[in-house]
Amino acid sequence: DWVEALGPAGRLAYGVIYFVLELLAVPATPLTIAAGYLFGVLQGSLIVSVTATAAASAGFLIARYGLRDMVIDRASQFPAFRAIDRAISKEAFRNILLLRLSP
């Protein structure tokens, strides 16, 4: 009800909350269902699509530019990660595809 009381700002508030929770890796399904319940299927889908895309982009940029050195330092301690890194550097597309398809 507090979201409805905010009017259009409620949609923005929900989007900001969704964005932050997505960055923190909170499961998206309950958040997405809640958006549909609160705003209707069409508006909820629009809010979720825009916000999830923004959160994914922000997560990529944070990982790529903000935390890359830390991740490399920690991952280099494990032989499996070093092997994956070497393999990806040789045939990136094929190996990323195979990693995404593996359970």
N, C-alpha and C positions, 0 to 999 in steps of 0.2 A: 504494500500500500504506500510506503514512503516513496517508492519510485514513481508511482502515479502522481503523488502529491507534488513532485518536483516538476512535472510537465515535461517539456522537451529536454530539460537539463537532466532528467532521470535517465533518458537514453544515453546521454553522454556519461553520466556517472556509472551506469551499468557497463558501458564500453570500457571505461578506465579500470573498473574492478576486474572485468574479464581479461583485459590486457595484462594486468599485474599478475593475476592468478595463472594465466597461461605461461608467463615468463618463469613463474615458480614451479611449473610442471604439475599443476593441479589438473586432474582429469577434466577434459572439456565436455564430456557428455552431459553431466548434470547442469553445467553452466549453460550449455546450448539449449537443453530442454527448458530450463528456467526462462531463458530469453523468449522462447516461443510462447510460454505460458504468460509471461508478463506483458509482452508487446504484440502478440499475435504472430502467426507463422511468417508472414511476409516481412514485417518490420524486424522481428526477432532474427530471421535469417540474414537480413541485410546487416544488422548490427554485428552479428556473430561473424559473418564473412569478412567484413571490413576489419574488425578488431582482431580476429585470428590471423589474418594476413599481416597486419601490422605487428602483432606479437611474434610471429614466425620470422619476419624480417628483422626485428629488433634482436631477437635471440641469435640469429645468424651473425649480425654485425657485432654483437657483444662477444660471441665465441670467436669470431674471425679476427677481430682487431683488439678486443679488450682482454681476453683471457687466453689467447693463443700460446703465449710463452709458458704460462702456468700449466696448461694442458700438455704441451710438448714435454716439459720437465717431468710431469707425473707419468705420462704414458711411456716415456722412454725407459722407465724402470721395469716394464713388462715385455718379455720377448714377443708375445703374440701381437701386441700393438706395434712394435717395431717392424715385425714381418708384414703386417697389414699396410703400414705406412710405405714400406719399400715397394710392395706390390701395387699399391695405388699410384705411386709416382711413375710406374712404368706403363700401366694400362688403366688409367683412371676410370673411364666410363664403364668398361666391362666389370671391373672389380666393385665399383660402387653399386652397380645394378645387382650383382650377385649378393653383396652384403645386404642390400635392401630386401631382397627376395628370401633370404634365409630366415628361418624362425628364431 
